Amino acid sequence: MAHEGSLEDYPTEIEEYLTGFLTSLNSVQNVIQTLMSLSKGDHLKLGPLEQAKLDLLSAYALNSLFWMYLVTQGVNPKDHGIKMELERIRTYMNRIKEITDKKKTPRLDKHAASRFVRNALWVGEDNKDKDSML
């Protein structure tokens, strides 16, 4: 607990940044713990799309940790190659999201639609006689 005294020595103007950093670190830690709790057998049972999501999540978490490491070392990560790597991973995450969303979109059954239209336009013999009487 020797660190408790040193935590109060930081400037108050960076308190918001430190709080955000701690929140991000906890978020990444939760993701990594979830990944580590899965056994190798669970990874093999996943389908290709789920496996791709898991791999991208792992890569994003590790690169985010490296981003945080760079920040703690005083290096601006926006000028580092890690920014491009995170953007590349986000691009692939968006592509997987598009694929997933495309699977969820309703599809038009052309045969059923043509039957509906054909039956709606069809006038039977009984209906013709009734229409002519009016």
Protein Blocks (a to p, Z undefined) as FASTA:
>chain_A
ZZmmmmmmpcfklmmmmmmmmmmmmmmmmmmmmmmmpcfklmmmpcfklmmmmmmmmmmm
mmmmmmmmmmmnopafklpmklmmmmmmmmmmmmmmmmmmmmmpccddfklmmmmmmmmm
pccfklmmmmmmZZ
